[in-house]
């Protein structure tokens, strides 16, 4: 039982649970925003629901509606999450120098030892 408790309280599992809950809440926001955009597209083009569109008897309307919704969701995620995160990292997070390999470190130690003997 102690092992199970330790597993549940691991940092990764707790972080995953928090990310899942925040993701579910963010989904509601993105869905509402997508509905607004679809309504605006509907105002311009007639109807926001293209499911009745069947050129030549081929039912492509559902695909068009899903494609537009996907593009809107992708844009919201990119401009609302990815771009601000990239800007934050560029401004506040220092990139570490590439780590020295063992060979580089040993070579550096050797060179310092040689310099100290002379």
Secondary structure, DSSP 8 states (H G I E B T S, - for coil): -HHHHHHHT-HHHHHHHHHHHHHHHHHHHHHHHHHHHHHHHHHHHS-S--TT--GGG---HHHHHHHHHHHHHHHHHIIIIIHHHHHHHHHH---------HHHHHHHHHHHHHHHH-
